[in-house]
Amino acid sequence: MRWAFIYTLDEPGLSKRVDTIGPLTCIGVPNVADAPAVARELVANGVELIELCGGFSGAGLGAVVAAVGGRVPVGAVFYGVEAAVGLSRIFPHRG
């Protein structure tokens, strides 16, 4: 099975990063908004499952799910409430 993990580089100035480890393709995207197009490309290239990093919100997950149109399963890492303080330190709110 070929699968992919999409994560956020959180650096709009960086370009997409791609690493392949056996059947796994890891793709770093500059921001969450870039992920739907990357997901469509992955599916077109034969990926059968996509996993998203914890930097994606429910809205980011929904955008990727919509982009692939049900052709492959899409999952996401989510953190419990106990991780809130640590995540806030790593990903400060940029309102």
Backbone bond lengths (Angstrom), bond angles and torsions (degrees), N, CA, C in turn:
res aa  C-N    CA-C-N  psi(-1)  N-CA   C-N-CA  omega(-1)  CA-C   N-CA-C  phi
1 M - - - 1.454 - - 1.526 109.02 -
2 R 1.311 115.87 133.04 1.463 121.18 173.94 1.515 108.28 -95.44
3 W 1.326 116.44 132.48 1.459 119.84 179.72 1.513 110.50 -141.48
4 A 1.332 115.32 168.41 1.462 120.08 -176.56 1.520 111.17 -137.77
5 F 1.317 114.31 149.76 1.462 122.80 173.84 1.518 106.45 -121.79
6 I 1.332 116.92 120.64 1.456 121.50 178.58 1.524 107.95 -106.03
7 Y 1.315 115.71 129.00 1.461 120.71 179.44 1.525 109.37 -130.15
8 T 1.317 116.30 162.95 1.461 120.90 -178.27 1.521 110.41 -95.93
9 L 1.314 114.99 131.47 1.457 120.93 172.94 1.518 109.76 -79.63
10 D 1.328 116.02 -23.52 1.467 123.88 179.56 1.528 111.91 56.27
11 E 1.297 115.71 31.03 1.467 122.58 178.94 1.523 107.25 -136.26
12 P 1.334 118.85 92.54 1.461 120.34 -176.24 1.533 114.16 -53.90
13 G 1.309 119.48 -25.47 1.453 121.88 -179.91 1.522 114.33 -78.13
14 L 1.328 117.25 -14.89 1.463 120.38 -179.41 1.515 110.46 -83.72
15 S 1.316 116.03 150.93 1.461 119.16 174.86 1.525 108.93 -89.51
16 K 1.315 115.29 168.33 1.463 121.89 179.50 1.531 109.10 -58.08
17 R 1.327 116.59 140.90 1.464 122.40 177.24 1.525 108.29 -115.39
18 V 1.316 117.56 134.51 1.461 122.08 -179.50 1.523 109.38 -127.83
19 D 1.339 115.62 128.45 1.463 122.46 175.29 1.522 107.76 -131.52
20 T 1.319 116.77 138.17 1.457 121.15 179.47 1.522 109.05 -118.45
21 I 1.332 114.56 130.58 1.465 121.87 178.14 1.522 105.88 -128.64
22 G 1.312 117.52 98.25 1.462 120.65 -176.10 1.516 110.26 57.82
23 P 1.339 117.36 -125.15 1.469 120.00 -178.61 1.534 114.21 -82.13
24 L 1.330 116.44 -0.59 1.464 121.68 -176.81 1.524 110.76 -99.89
25 T 1.335 115.96 129.66 1.455 121.73 172.33 1.523 107.26 -111.34
26 C 1.329 117.32 120.74 1.466 122.94 177.34 1.520 107.46 -102.64
27 I 1.324 115.64 125.66 1.459 120.14 -178.55 1.517 109.63 -125.09
28 G 1.320 115.42 122.01 1.457 121.60 173.34 1.518 108.12 -94.15
29 V 1.322 116.85 127.75 1.462 121.96 178.92 1.528 108.96 -111.11
30 P 1.343 117.52 146.47 1.463 120.39 -178.80 1.528 113.04 -58.03
31 N 1.329 117.40 -35.88 1.471 120.49 175.72 1.521 109.53 -155.45
32 V 1.318 116.21 166.11 1.463 122.65 -175.41 1.528 111.50 -57.07
33 A 1.310 117.91 -34.63 1.468 121.41 -177.73 1.530 112.59 -63.53
34 D 1.328 118.32 -19.30 1.464 121.50 178.34 1.527 112.99 -81.20
35 A 1.312 117.86 -16.42 1.463 121.99 -172.15 1.527 114.96 -65.42
36 P 1.341 121.20 -40.55 1.465 118.51 -179.24 1.530 113.71 -57.50
37 A 1.318 117.92 -43.19 1.468 120.36 179.10 1.532 110.73 -65.28
38 V 1.338 116.33 -39.98 1.468 120.65 177.72 1.527 109.70 -63.35
39 A 1.312 117.32 -41.63 1.469 121.16 179.98 1.531 111.16 -62.86
40 R 1.325 117.38 -42.74 1.472 120.11 177.55 1.530 110.49 -60.89
41 E 1.310 116.91 -41.56 1.465 121.74 178.54 1.528 111.04 -63.60
42 L 1.321 116.28 -43.09 1.467 120.39 178.64 1.522 111.51 -60.03
43 V 1.323 116.74 -45.83 1.469 120.93 179.69 1.528 110.16 -62.77
44 A 1.325 117.27 -42.67 1.462 121.07 178.56 1.528 111.77 -61.34
45 N 1.344 115.87 -26.29 1.460 121.13 -179.62 1.529 113.50 -95.64
46 G 1.335 117.32 10.96 1.458 120.85 172.48 1.505 118.24 97.84
47 V 1.327 118.13 6.81 1.466 119.76 176.45 1.532 109.03 -67.50
48 E 1.338 116.79 138.54 1.465 121.71 -174.86 1.524 114.13 -106.89
49 L 1.332 118.02 -9.36 1.456 122.25 -179.58 1.522 107.66 -156.91
50 I 1.342 116.26 141.07 1.463 121.35 178.76 1.518 108.97 -126.35
51 E 1.317 115.45 133.51 1.463 122.57 175.38 1.527 107.63 -119.10
52 L 1.334 116.77 138.95 1.464 122.24 179.86 1.518 110.15 -110.08
53 C 1.330 116.52 147.58 1.460 120.93 -179.68 1.532 110.90 -73.61
54 G 1.300 115.47 172.54 1.453 121.73 -178.87 1.512 114.34 -69.98
55 G 1.337 118.83 -9.15 1.457 121.72 177.88 1.522 113.39 -76.20
56 F 1.319 117.51 -7.45 1.457 122.13 178.23 1.523 109.07 -87.99
57 S 1.297 116.42 140.53 1.470 120.58 174.80 1.528 108.07 -89.98
58 G 1.303 115.80 -180.00 1.453 119.86 174.02 1.522 111.18 -59.01
59 A 1.325 116.39 -37.07 1.471 120.68 179.01 1.529 110.43 -65.80
60 G 1.331 117.34 -40.40 1.464 120.45 177.64 1.515 111.43 -63.98
61 L 1.325 116.47 -42.27 1.458 121.26 175.80 1.520 109.82 -59.84
62 G 1.332 116.34 -47.15 1.470 120.44 -179.35 1.516 112.55 -60.07
63 A 1.317 116.95 -38.25 1.469 120.87 179.79 1.527 111.09 -65.66
64 V 1.328 117.12 -39.54 1.464 120.29 178.87 1.523 110.49 -70.72
65 V 1.323 117.15 -42.29 1.461 120.85 177.58 1.533 109.37 -57.94
66 A 1.321 117.35 -46.02 1.464 121.11 179.21 1.528 110.99 -63.85
67 A 1.317 116.91 -38.44 1.465 120.74 -177.47 1.522 112.69 -64.14
68 V 1.331 117.19 -35.51 1.465 119.35 -178.69 1.528 112.07 -89.25
69 G 1.311 117.11 -7.21 1.463 121.10 172.88 1.513 115.44 56.11
70 G 1.323 118.02 34.24 1.460 120.93 177.13 1.523 114.56 77.67
71 R 1.312 118.04 5.52 1.472 120.16 -178.68 1.519 112.76 -71.43
72 V 1.358 117.22 -27.92 1.467 121.36 176.81 1.521 108.08 -141.67
73 P 1.335 117.57 153.64 1.460 119.21 174.49 1.533 110.89 -70.26
74 V 1.331 115.06 144.96 1.465 121.65 177.94 1.525 107.46 -127.52
75 G 1.312 116.63 126.48 1.457 121.60 177.64 1.513 109.89 -122.72
76 A 1.310 115.61 170.37 1.462 119.87 -179.22 1.516 110.82 -147.68
77 V 1.322 115.10 149.94 1.464 122.43 174.09 1.526 107.12 -84.38
78 F 1.313 117.32 130.08 1.458 120.97 174.48 1.524 108.23 -130.19
79 Y 1.315 115.82 148.38 1.453 121.63 -176.73 1.513 110.48 -104.83
80 G 1.317 116.05 147.03 1.450 121.81 176.22 1.521 111.41 -75.62
81 V 1.306 116.38 168.41 1.453 122.73 -177.57 1.532 111.97 -59.11
82 E 1.314 117.27 -28.11 1.463 120.43 -178.97 1.534 112.41 -65.96
83 A 1.319 117.35 -16.67 1.460 121.32 179.56 1.527 112.86 -92.32
84 A 1.321 118.57 -1.22 1.469 122.29 -172.48 1.528 113.52 -57.41
85 V 1.309 117.89 -45.04 1.472 120.49 -177.22 1.532 110.09 -63.73
86 G 1.302 116.99 -47.98 1.461 120.55 -179.81 1.520 112.30 -64.10
87 L 1.318 116.95 -40.68 1.461 120.17 178.69 1.520 111.42 -66.35
88 S 1.320 117.40 -37.27 1.464 121.00 178.10 1.524 111.33 -63.66
89 R 1.305 115.90 -33.60 1.463 120.59 178.53 1.540 109.98 -70.29
90 I 1.321 116.47 -40.24 1.469 121.31 -178.33 1.524 111.87 -77.38
91 F 1.338 116.42 -41.75 1.463 122.22 -176.50 1.524 109.28 -119.49
92 P 1.320 118.69 76.89 1.466 119.60 -179.41 1.538 110.89 -61.89
93 H 1.318 115.30 145.56 1.468 120.66 179.64 1.520 110.25 -62.23
94 R 1.287 115.49 132.54 1.468 120.97 -179.72 1.521 108.84 -119.79
95 G 1.307 116.54 64.45 1.449 122.69 -174.15 1.432 114.79 -70.56
